[in-house]
Amino acid sequence: MNTIEYAKIFQQELDKQIVQASTTGWMEDNTGQVIYNGGNEIKIPDLVMQGLANYSREEGFAKGSVTFKFQTYALTMDRGRRFRLDAMDVDESNFGVTAARVASEFQRTKVIPEIDAYRYSKLSAAAAISSTYTPAASTILSKLYEDINAVRDEVGDVDLVISISRKIYGMLSMSDKISRQLVLSQFKQGDIDMAIKTLDNIPLIPVPSARMKSEYIFTADGEGGYTPAEGAKQINWIVCPRRSPIAISKTDNIKIITPELNQQADAWDIPYRKYHDIIIPDNQKAAIAVSFAG
């Protein structure tokens, strides 16, 4: 297999891993609304219509129109890293297996947590319904239902998702009274079906607490990675319609540089570049609720 074929397979599998392994992968299912023609810009249609008007016996129906207004968004996160595999450690026969293992582990331990953290911080910042609450077993269920009802009061009976800190999720699961209300159901994310606990038919997505902060700093160079910003708030949970967040992640065309062509070292070089973002249309923000830890 040549390097071009390797690169195509890597790119496809890495994009699939992001959707399947991240706790926010379900947000990428909403990209069917997105128009993407390459580069770092996307267009999202906004359907505009008028409401009902009185019927007139003389003039009949009031005139109306249907307009698709396209909003353009720029993908703001442009991140990358170059992998170098020394030619003495990796020969052509085992290059594919080694490179795939390295790239997969890099995404699992570095990329996916960072993308999740970025998305939750932006989603919490967009939420129009916000509260501060110190979780307690005696009140946690009623507080969670307050946010569920607040969202449903805005949008009605649509599909919701609850992204919840794993610590809070554990509190729910360990309560005998509450755990009886949690039902195991199927939740589709990308091409896979997962068994997820639901509350009132709403999927509960447990998220590591480190990924649920209100703000992060994404390091530009050196060791890279991300850290919570000073004064960042811990998020208990976010309740939102499943259709509201539109998440996009793209792996740039992967190029594999062989030791023979590498001008810098006797090694295989694999530049990895990922750009991503999360878009929350303005008309969806009123139906997103976030609970911050007190």
C-alpha positions as CSV (number, residue, x, y, z in Angstrom):
1,M,0.0,0.0,0.0
2,N,1.4,3.4,-1.0
3,T,1.5,6.6,1.2
4,I,-1.5,8.1,-0.6
5,E,-3.7,5.1,0.2
6,Y,-2.4,5.1,3.8
7,A,-3.3,8.8,4.1
8,K,-6.8,8.4,2.8
9,I,-7.5,5.5,5.2
10,F,-6.0,7.5,8.2
11,Q,-8.1,10.5,7.4
12,Q,-11.4,8.6,7.2
13,E,-10.8,6.6,10.3
14,L,-9.6,9.6,12.3
15,D,-12.8,11.6,11.5
16,K,-14.9,8.6,12.3
17,Q,-13.2,8.2,15.7
18,I,-13.9,11.8,16.7
19,V,-17.7,11.2,16.1
20,Q,-17.8,7.8,17.8
21,A,-15.5,8.3,20.8
22,S,-16.2,11.9,21.9
23,T,-19.0,12.7,24.3
24,T,-20.1,15.4,21.9
25,G,-20.1,13.2,18.8
26,W,-23.9,13.4,18.6
27,M,-23.6,17.1,17.9
28,E,-22.0,16.3,14.5
29,D,-25.2,14.5,13.4
30,N,-26.6,18.0,12.9
31,T,-24.2,18.9,10.1
32,G,-26.8,17.9,7.5
33,Q,-27.9,21.5,7.7
34,V,-24.4,22.8,6.9
35,I,-23.2,23.8,3.4
36,Y,-19.4,23.3,3.3
37,N,-17.3,23.9,0.2
38,G,-13.8,23.6,1.7
39,G,-11.7,26.1,3.6
40,N,-12.6,27.3,7.0
41,E,-16.1,28.7,6.3
42,I,-19.5,27.0,6.5
43,K,-23.0,28.3,5.7
44,I,-26.1,27.4,7.8
45,P,-29.6,28.1,6.5
46,D,-32.1,30.0,8.6
47,L,-35.7,29.5,7.6
48,V,-37.7,32.7,7.9
49,M,-41.6,32.7,7.8
50,Q,-44.4,34.9,9.0
51,G,-47.0,33.9,11.5
52,L,-50.8,33.5,11.0
53,A,-52.9,36.5,10.0
54,N,-56.6,37.0,9.7
55,Y,-58.4,35.7,6.7
56,S,-60.3,38.5,4.8
57,R,-63.5,37.8,2.9
58,E,-62.7,40.6,0.4
59,E,-58.9,40.0,-0.1
60,G,-58.6,36.3,1.0
61,F,-55.3,35.2,2.5
62,A,-52.7,37.5,3.8
63,K,-49.5,37.3,1.7
64,G,-46.6,35.3,3.1
65,S,-43.2,34.2,2.0
66,V,-40.6,31.6,2.8
67,T,-37.0,32.8,2.8
68,F,-33.8,30.9,3.4
69,K,-31.2,33.2,4.8
70,F,-27.8,31.8,4.9
71,Q,-25.5,32.8,7.8
72,T,-21.7,32.3,7.2
73,Y,-19.5,31.1,10.0
74,A,-15.8,30.7,10.2
75,L,-14.3,27.7,11.9
76,T,-12.2,29.2,14.6
77,M,-10.2,26.3,16.0
78,D,-7.2,25.4,13.8
79,R,-4.9,23.0,15.7
80,G,-2.1,20.7,14.6
81,R,0.9,18.6,15.5
82,R,3.6,16.8,13.5
83,F,4.4,13.2,14.3
84,R,7.9,11.8,13.6
85,L,8.7,8.1,13.5
86,D,12.3,7.3,13.2
87,A,13.2,5.1,10.3
88,M,15.3,2.8,12.5
89,D,12.2,2.1,14.7
90,V,9.6,1.7,11.9
91,D,10.2,0.0,8.5
92,E,7.8,0.1,5.6
93,S,6.2,-3.2,6.5
94,N,5.0,-2.1,10.0
95,F,4.6,1.6,9.3
96,G,0.8,1.4,8.7
97,V,0.1,-0.4,12.0
98,T,2.5,1.9,14.0
99,A,1.3,5.1,12.5
100,A,-2.4,4.2,13.0
101,R,-1.8,3.3,16.6
102,V,0.0,6.6,17.3
103,A,-2.6,8.7,15.6
104,S,-5.5,6.9,17.2
105,E,-4.0,7.2,20.7
106,F,-3.2,10.9,20.1
107,Q,-6.8,11.5,19.2
108,R,-8.2,9.5,22.1
109,T,-6.0,11.1,24.8
110,K,-5.4,14.6,23.4
111,V,-7.7,15.6,20.6
112,I,-11.1,14.3,21.7
113,P,-10.9,15.7,25.3
114,E,-9.9,19.1,23.9
115,I,-12.7,19.2,21.4
116,D,-15.2,18.1,24.0
117,A,-14.0,20.8,26.4
118,Y,-14.2,23.5,23.8
119,R,-17.7,22.5,22.7
120,Y,-19.1,22.4,26.3
121,S,-17.6,25.8,27.2
122,K,-19.1,27.4,24.1
123,L,-22.5,25.7,24.6
124,S,-22.6,26.9,28.2
125,A,-21.7,30.4,27.2
126,A,-24.6,30.4,24.7
127,A,-27.2,29.2,27.2
128,A,-29.9,31.7,27.9
129,I,-31.1,29.7,30.9
130,S,-28.4,29.7,33.6
131,S,-28.4,28.9,37.3
132,T,-25.9,28.1,40.1
133,Y,-26.5,25.1,42.2
134,T,-24.5,23.0,44.7
135,P,-25.5,19.4,44.1
136,A,-27.1,17.5,46.9
137,A,-28.8,14.1,46.7
138,S,-32.0,15.4,48.2
139,T,-32.5,18.2,45.6
140,I,-30.6,17.1,42.5
141,L,-33.5,15.5,40.7
142,S,-35.9,18.5,41.3
143,K,-33.2,20.9,40.1
144,L,-32.5,18.9,37.0
145,Y,-36.3,18.8,36.2
146,E,-36.4,22.6,36.6
147,D,-34.0,23.0,33.8
148,I,-35.7,20.3,31.7
149,N,-39.1,22.0,32.1
150,A,-37.6,25.5,31.4
151,V,-36.2,24.1,28.1
152,R,-39.5,22.4,27.2
153,D,-41.4,25.6,28.0
154,E,-39.4,27.2,25.1
155,V,-39.5,24.5,22.5
156,G,-42.2,22.0,23.5
157,D,-41.8,18.3,23.4
158,V,-38.7,17.9,21.2
159,D,-35.8,15.5,21.6
160,L,-33.5,16.7,24.3
161,V,-30.0,15.7,25.5
162,I,-28.5,16.1,29.0
163,S,-24.7,16.4,29.1
164,I,-23.9,15.8,32.7
165,S,-20.7,15.8,34.8
166,R,-19.7,12.3,35.6
167,K,-19.6,13.2,39.4
168,I,-23.2,14.3,39.2
169,Y,-24.1,11.3,37.0
170,G,-22.7,9.1,39.7
171,M,-24.8,10.9,42.4
172,L,-27.9,10.1,40.3
173,S,-27.0,6.5,39.7
174,M,-26.1,5.8,43.4
175,S,-29.4,7.0,44.7
176,D,-31.9,4.1,45.1
177,K,-34.8,6.5,44.7
178,I,-33.5,8.2,41.6
179,S,-31.8,5.3,39.9
180,R,-35.2,3.5,39.5
181,Q,-36.2,6.3,37.2
182,L,-33.2,5.8,34.9
183,V,-34.0,3.6,32.0
184,L,-31.4,2.0,29.7
185,S,-32.1,2.9,26.1
186,Q,-30.4,3.1,22.6
187,F,-28.7,6.3,21.6
188,K,-27.4,6.7,18.1
189,Q,-24.2,8.6,17.6
190,G,-22.7,8.6,14.1
191,D,-22.8,5.1,12.8
192,I,-23.0,3.4,16.2
193,D,-25.8,2.6,18.7
194,M,-24.9,3.0,22.3
195,A,-26.6,1.9,25.5
196,I,-27.3,5.1,27.4
197,K,-29.3,5.7,30.6
198,T,-32.3,8.1,30.1
199,L,-34.4,10.2,32.4
200,D,-37.9,10.8,31.2
201,N,-36.7,9.5,27.8
202,I,-33.9,12.1,27.7
203,P,-30.4,10.6,27.2
204,L,-27.9,11.3,30.0
205,I,-24.4,11.7,28.5
206,P,-21.8,11.4,31.3
207,V,-18.8,13.6,30.8
208,P,-15.5,13.7,32.7
209,S,-15.6,16.8,34.9
210,A,-12.4,18.2,33.5
211,R,-14.1,18.7,30.2
212,M,-17.0,20.6,31.7
213,K,-15.7,24.1,32.5
214,S,-17.1,27.4,31.4
215,E,-13.8,28.6,29.8
216,Y,-10.5,27.2,28.7
217,I,-7.2,28.4,27.5
218,F,-6.0,26.5,24.4
219,T,-2.2,26.6,24.4
220,A,-0.8,27.9,21.1
221,D,2.7,26.3,21.1
222,G,5.1,24.2,23.2
223,E,3.4,21.3,24.9
224,G,0.1,22.5,23.5
225,G,-3.2,21.2,25.0
226,Y,-5.7,23.1,27.1
227,T,-6.3,24.2,30.7
228,P,-9.2,25.8,32.5
229,A,-9.1,29.6,32.5
230,E,-8.7,31.4,35.7
231,G,-12.1,31.8,37.3
232,A,-13.7,29.1,35.1
233,K,-16.9,27.7,36.5
234,Q,-17.5,23.9,36.9
235,I,-20.6,22.8,34.9
236,N,-23.0,20.4,36.5
237,W,-25.1,19.8,33.4
238,I,-26.3,21.3,30.1
239,V,-29.8,20.6,28.8
240,C,-30.6,21.4,25.2
241,P,-32.5,20.2,22.2
242,R,-30.6,17.6,20.3
243,R,-30.9,19.7,17.1
244,S,-29.5,22.9,18.6
245,P,-25.6,22.5,18.6
246,I,-24.0,22.1,15.2
247,A,-20.5,20.7,15.7
248,I,-18.0,20.4,12.9
249,S,-14.6,18.7,12.9
250,K,-12.4,18.2,9.9
251,T,-9.0,16.5,9.6
252,D,-7.0,18.3,6.9
253,N,-5.6,16.2,4.0
254,I,-3.0,14.0,5.7
255,K,0.4,13.9,4.1
256,I,2.9,11.2,4.8
257,I,6.5,12.1,4.2
258,T,8.8,9.0,3.8
259,P,12.4,8.9,5.1
260,E,13.6,9.1,1.5
261,L,11.9,12.4,0.9
262,N,12.3,13.9,4.3
263,Q,14.8,16.7,4.2
264,Q,15.0,17.2,8.0
265,A,15.5,13.7,9.4
266,D,15.8,10.0,8.6
267,A,12.2,9.5,9.6
268,W,8.6,9.3,8.6
269,D,6.8,12.6,9.2
270,I,3.0,12.8,9.5
271,P,1.6,16.3,9.8
272,Y,-1.8,16.3,11.6
273,R,-4.1,19.2,11.3
274,K,-7.6,19.5,12.8
275,Y,-10.0,22.4,12.5
276,H,-13.3,22.4,14.3
277,D,-16.0,24.5,15.9
278,I,-19.5,24.4,17.3
279,I,-22.2,26.7,16.0
280,I,-25.3,27.5,18.1
281,P,-27.7,29.5,15.9
282,D,-29.2,32.6,17.7
283,N,-32.7,31.2,17.5
284,Q,-31.7,28.1,19.5
285,K,-30.0,29.9,22.5
286,A,-33.2,30.5,24.4
287,A,-33.8,26.7,24.7
288,I,-30.4,25.8,26.3
289,A,-30.0,25.5,30.0
290,V,-26.8,25.3,32.0
291,S,-26.3,24.6,35.7
292,F,-23.0,25.8,37.2
293,A,-21.6,24.4,40.5
294,G,-22.1,26.8,43.4
